[in-house]
């Protein structure tokens, strides 16, 4: 069991980070992509599937829960694929790329959000 977890967790982390960064950055009411799995409206305490824009009746949308759920599903798929691959193949893959995706996701989000800090 430990061998499977040690192979699956890095794949989950990479899949989660690789999905979450663009999902967070590119989702919007006029977005062509439906990144969140669902939308929550706290004003009316209602959940709706996919990307739903808010209005005066239902209030502002909250997409964060949908982004987390979508990223978790992508991470789970990556973990399942990694656990099905031969152990030797995943060892070489993780040794060379375990930090590449999280660092790239951080750099992407930092670049995207730096406008808030006047940079």
C-alpha positions, 0 to 999 in steps of 0.5 A: 500500500505504501508503494502505491501511495508514494507513486499516486500522491505526487501525480495527484499533486501535479494534476491538482496544481496543473489544473487549479492555476488556469482554472483560477485565472481564466474563469469568469462570467464571460469565459469560454471555458467552464473550469469550475465543477459547480457554482455556489451562491451564498446569498440564496444558499444554492449550488448549480453545476458548471460556471454560472454567472451571478445577477441581482436576483441570485447574488454573486457567484462563488467558484472556489469550491468548484475549482477545488472539486475540479482540481481534485478530480483531475488530481485523482485521475492523474493518481490512478494513471500513475498507480497503473504505470510501472513503478520504474517509469514513475520513479524517473518521472517524479525525480525529474519533474516533481517540482516543475509543475508547482513552481510553474503554477506559482509563477503563472499565478504570481504573474497573473495576480501581480496587477493587484500589487501594482507590479 
